[in-house]
Amino acid sequence: HRAATSATKALIAEWVAGNLARKLHLPVPPFAIAEVPRALIRGSVNEDVDELGEGPVFASRAVPMAEELRYEHVRHVPLAQQAWTLLFDCWVINGDRTLSEQGGNPNVLWTPGDGKMHLIDHNLAFEDDPLPALKAHHVFGSARSAWDAAFQTEAMQRLKAAVQDLPSIWQALPEEWLEFGMLTLPELEEMLWRFDRAGDILWS
């Protein structure tokens, strides 16, 4: 039961965070909720497919020719894009995008051909991570320098516009993901509207 609840919470986090990232025009690979039929599980020769399970799953399109973002790539990512990604992860409380010279887990793909990044893996969003630690260890933590007054004003407007769509994002979730009650719409609204009640929590 515990494994099932944590797995469904991760699926909800992927779907909600991914859609909010889209609303902020961040580079997230195309994704959808897909259905895995029982026949596929039974007929597969891949032993790992049992872990996938039947029913609704979160499916993200593969990014051709992509590799994991390395520390030396960070300087090639536009500062504005870094700043918005950092803000987004603070907003959805996603502490799972770390990288330094010593290594880390950036959850960012990089395509050398066009020099673009792609944000992936938001399954650990909406956790109770402390924001100071999140900012300190974030792959784009230094981009806080771009959070000037103009950025903050625009950010508040865009976050408000994005969170307005939360009910419709929630309504698209499969009932199977909601039956354990690991995340609820009121809980997410409480988390995501906190920037409006106490905006300094993001900027301090």
Secondary structure, 3 states (H helix, E strand, C coil): CHHHHHHHHHHHHHHHHHHHHHHCCCCCCCEEEEEECHHHHHHCCCCCHHHHCCEEEEEECCCCCCEECCHHHHHHCCHHHHHHHHHHHHHCCCCCCEEECCEEECCEEEECCCCEEEECCCCCCCCCCCHHHHHHHECCHHHHHHCCHHHHHHHHHHHHHHHCCHHHHHHCCCHHHHCCCCCCHHHHHHHHCHHHHCCHHHHC
